[in-house]
């Protein structure tokens, strides 16, 4: 049985660093035996179907293949449609009422607990807010991510220590749910 997944690549094609052409990524993934490989934007999203492995082994396989092919390490998170849909459905903010640039999801490679973020003075960052979900952090940044002081604080390495973390805006969150939806749903 094949499952459709999204691969989230962290930090590629940003500011001219870690260049991974999407056509080359698709070819690489097809070479790993994945089917129906499609990419979304240039910033590191690929959707594919696979009948082997689990999310973690698929992520490790892809990360290893990217390093071998392109010569640099890239963190990869792989998630299936059910997970991506659950994250979108569980959004604690009124996504339909917000601009996509105001709402972001950071996906984590493993569960995170509130204790990791306990030292953050949430009131000091208002009206910006964040909430934790299932291996995800939702960020509401009314002036966008580029101006967000809370996003800057949340991106500190000590908060994600031991985890892979990669963020996507709400448009991308929704698009990945659509792209991984099984046909006939």
Wavefront OBJ file of the C-alpha trace (Angstrom):
o trace
v 0.000 0.000 0.000
v 1.293 3.448 -0.835
v 0.879 6.524 1.302
v 1.152 10.130 0.147
v 3.560 12.292 2.120
v 4.928 15.812 2.179
v 8.658 16.288 2.665
v 9.546 19.597 4.324
v 13.133 20.627 3.671
v 14.609 23.180 6.044
v 16.633 26.137 4.828
v 17.101 25.451 1.123
v 17.128 28.094 -1.615
v 17.196 30.931 0.919
v 19.455 33.865 0.109
v 21.417 31.895 -2.466
v 22.509 29.240 0.034
v 21.904 25.501 -0.198
v 20.568 25.618 -3.743
v 18.389 22.661 -4.636
v 16.664 23.005 -8.007
v 13.166 21.545 -7.765
v 13.566 19.528 -10.985
v 16.702 17.922 -9.510
v 14.888 17.212 -6.241
v 12.043 15.502 -8.107
v 14.517 13.377 -10.081
v 16.390 12.475 -6.883
v 13.186 11.418 -5.126
v 12.034 9.369 -8.110
v 15.428 7.666 -8.019
v 14.664 6.638 -4.419
v 11.604 4.792 -5.729
v 8.959 7.379 -4.839
v 6.020 7.962 -7.150
v 3.992 10.988 -8.162
v 6.694 13.391 -6.965
v 5.599 17.031 -7.133
v 7.175 20.131 -5.633
v 5.551 23.280 -4.338
v 7.356 26.612 -4.574
v 11.142 26.798 -4.428
v 11.400 26.789 -0.652
v 11.474 23.090 0.064
v 8.210 21.203 -0.185
v 7.798 17.967 -2.090
v 4.815 15.637 -2.185
v 5.306 11.980 -3.057
v 3.820 8.523 -2.685
v 5.765 5.665 -1.172
v 5.035 2.106 -0.182
v 8.130 1.599 1.923
v 9.378 3.029 5.194
v 7.828 5.248 7.818
v 7.960 9.026 8.145
v 11.246 9.090 10.053
v 13.053 6.576 7.818
v 11.807 8.366 4.682
v 13.091 11.686 6.066
v 16.491 10.164 6.900
v 16.718 8.519 3.470
v 15.925 11.780 1.678
v 18.309 13.825 3.844
v 21.113 11.351 3.104
v 20.406 11.384 -0.633
v 20.364 15.207 -0.711
v 23.701 15.399 1.101
v 25.252 12.851 -1.258
v 23.876 14.565 -4.395
v 24.282 18.251 -3.455
v 27.159 18.112 -0.958
v 25.458 19.726 2.047
v 23.218 18.598 4.880
v 19.544 19.495 4.859
v 17.127 18.746 7.682
v 13.996 16.970 6.434
v 10.638 16.259 8.068
v 8.199 13.885 6.350
v 4.508 13.869 7.285
v 1.459 12.133 5.836
v -1.887 13.645 4.868
v -3.664 12.622 8.091
v -1.116 14.479 10.200
v -1.083 17.577 7.979
v -4.891 17.678 7.985
v -5.003 17.268 11.780
v -2.556 20.169 12.242
v -4.647 22.413 9.983
v -7.880 21.378 11.713
v -6.416 21.986 15.191
v -5.305 25.556 14.483
v -6.135 27.578 17.620
v -6.338 30.847 15.655
v -9.134 31.938 13.294
v -7.226 31.045 10.110
v -10.104 31.926 7.781
v -10.153 35.476 9.158
v -6.403 36.105 8.907
v -4.016 36.858 6.067
v -1.708 33.931 5.325
v 1.353 36.033 6.204
v -0.023 36.430 9.741
v -0.242 32.731 10.564
v 2.563 30.187 10.520
v 3.117 26.630 11.639
v 6.485 25.329 12.785
v 6.669 21.579 12.349
v 8.895 19.657 14.753
v 10.524 16.275 14.219
v 9.294 15.059 17.615
v 6.798 16.101 20.311
v 7.541 19.256 22.284
v 6.221 20.095 25.708
v 5.198 23.454 27.097
v 8.135 23.368 29.537
v 10.534 24.049 26.660
v 8.837 27.446 26.142
v 7.943 28.236 29.766
v 10.512 31.054 30.129
v 8.895 33.130 27.383
v 6.980 36.115 28.732
v 3.988 35.824 26.398
v 2.548 39.188 27.481
v 5.733 40.961 26.365
v 5.091 39.960 22.742
v 1.374 40.759 22.426
v -0.454 40.991 20.087
v 1.765 38.200 18.762
v 0.950 34.782 20.172
v 1.948 31.141 19.879
v 0.317 27.880 20.849
v 1.628 24.340 20.825
v 0.025 21.463 18.962
v 0.986 17.925 17.981
v 4.664 18.259 16.997
v 3.751 21.755 15.842
v 3.798 25.347 17.007
v 1.237 27.827 15.710
v 2.400 31.445 15.488
v 0.127 34.425 15.025
v 2.217 37.400 13.874
v -0.157 40.206 12.791
v 2.622 42.212 11.103
v 4.143 39.207 9.336
v 7.022 36.904 10.141
v 9.733 39.329 9.012
v 8.765 41.861 11.675
v 7.912 39.390 14.402
v 9.909 39.717 17.616
v 8.262 36.563 18.929
v 9.316 34.570 15.842
v 12.860 35.841 16.328
v 12.801 34.659 19.955
v 11.208 31.307 19.078
v 13.909 30.625 16.486
v 16.675 30.600 19.101
v 18.560 27.296 18.831
v 18.139 26.440 22.509
v 14.347 26.251 22.095
v 14.584 23.667 19.316
v 17.649 21.840 20.677
v 17.541 18.192 19.676
v 14.759 18.735 17.147
v 14.373 19.555 13.516
v 12.068 22.562 13.198
v 10.840 24.177 9.995
v 8.138 26.798 9.511
v 5.544 27.338 6.791
v 2.997 30.106 6.254
v -0.684 29.260 6.313
v -1.029 29.192 2.494
v 1.620 26.483 2.362
v 0.041 24.571 5.257
v -3.276 24.476 3.379
v -1.666 23.664 0.017
v 0.219 20.687 1.463
v -3.023 19.322 2.926
v -4.595 19.598 -0.542
v -1.600 18.102 -2.352
v -1.385 15.054 -0.032
v -5.128 14.351 -0.011
v -5.828 10.845 -1.309
v -7.676 10.858 -4.624
v -11.378 10.310 -4.184
v -11.564 12.255 -0.894
l 1 2 3 4 5 6 7 8 9 10 11 12 13 14 15 16 17 18 19 20 21 22 23 24 25 26 27 28 29 30 31 32 33 34 35 36 37 38 39 40 41 42 43 44 45 46 47 48 49 50 51 52 53 54 55 56 57 58 59 60 61 62 63 64 65 66 67 68 69 70 71 72 73 74 75 76 77 78 79 80 81 82 83 84 85 86 87 88 89 90 91 92 93 94 95 96 97 98 99 100 101 102 103 104 105 106 107 108 109 110 111 112 113 114 115 116 117 118 119 120 121 122 123 124 125 126 127 128 129 130 131 132 133 134 135 136 137 138 139 140 141 142 143 144 145 146 147 148 149 150 151 152 153 154 155 156 157 158 159 160 161 162 163 164 165 166 167 168 169 170 171 172 173 174 175 176 177 178 179 180 181 182 183 184 185
